[in-house]
Amino acid sequence: MTTVADALAAAREKLPASEARLLLGHVMARPAAWLIVHDDHLLEEDQLLSFASLVARRAGGEPVAYLVGQREFFGREFAVSSGVLIPRPETELLVDIALRQKVGAGTTATARILDLGTGSGCLAITLALEIPQAQVTALDLSEAALHVARKNAQRLGARLRLLQSDWFSALADERFDLIVANPPYIADADPHLAAGDLRHEPRAALASGNDGLADIRRIVAGAAQHLTPGGQLWLEHGYDQAVAVRELFAAAGFVGIEQIPDLAGILRVTGGRPD
């Protein structure tokens, strides 16, 4: 028979210890701390087979988040599948910004908020839960993504509206106090798309034209007609796109443009309001 310690030791020949513990904990429905304390616990045959399969898949490059079906974002667990982008810590910066912004004549407490390209719904759902009086709308072109977002909203008890839309196309003349987005921003030919976890994530949620800015151009160009007076647009972009994105905001008539760094000091988010 194989113990927890034996299984983890074997897995560490292929994976980092932290990933091995996470995968075994998922199979056994136990936290990592339990595995450490009960390292002499004997695995059932089906548990051992399931763990071996997950280890092999992870060693082959599949993202841990897809293997366990979830990823933490802003202190909450969100279900994910191969049809949605895996939530990243840097996107939490958009939540932090939204929580401290004054928009229009008031604050985000009573704002109408729009999340463009919601994916798993992590950004929109977090805002709906953190600002319960706000009216949150989340859009995505992918029906598969909306299905995941809908399940996450139901499980976490978030109230929001989910719409299928190609950016602003389904909104007619609706206006919002705050628009946030984590759009695709990797260049189509970027070699990173063929490496690591990115190989398994939906390409439509990652790549955007020759320079990675095609979708950001569409968002910035169309945002003003969907913002209330004093309303703001904030979006995430690539580590090397800050100058280009600032120029797009300025060319579209945005003022009060701000750029916020992530924890690594990289300018990661740009925002502003139409003049």
Summary of the structure (lengths in Angstrom):
residues: 275
radius of gyration: 20.7
end to end distance: 69.6
largest distance: 69.6
contacts: 907
relative contact order: 0.11
helix: 43%
strand: 23%
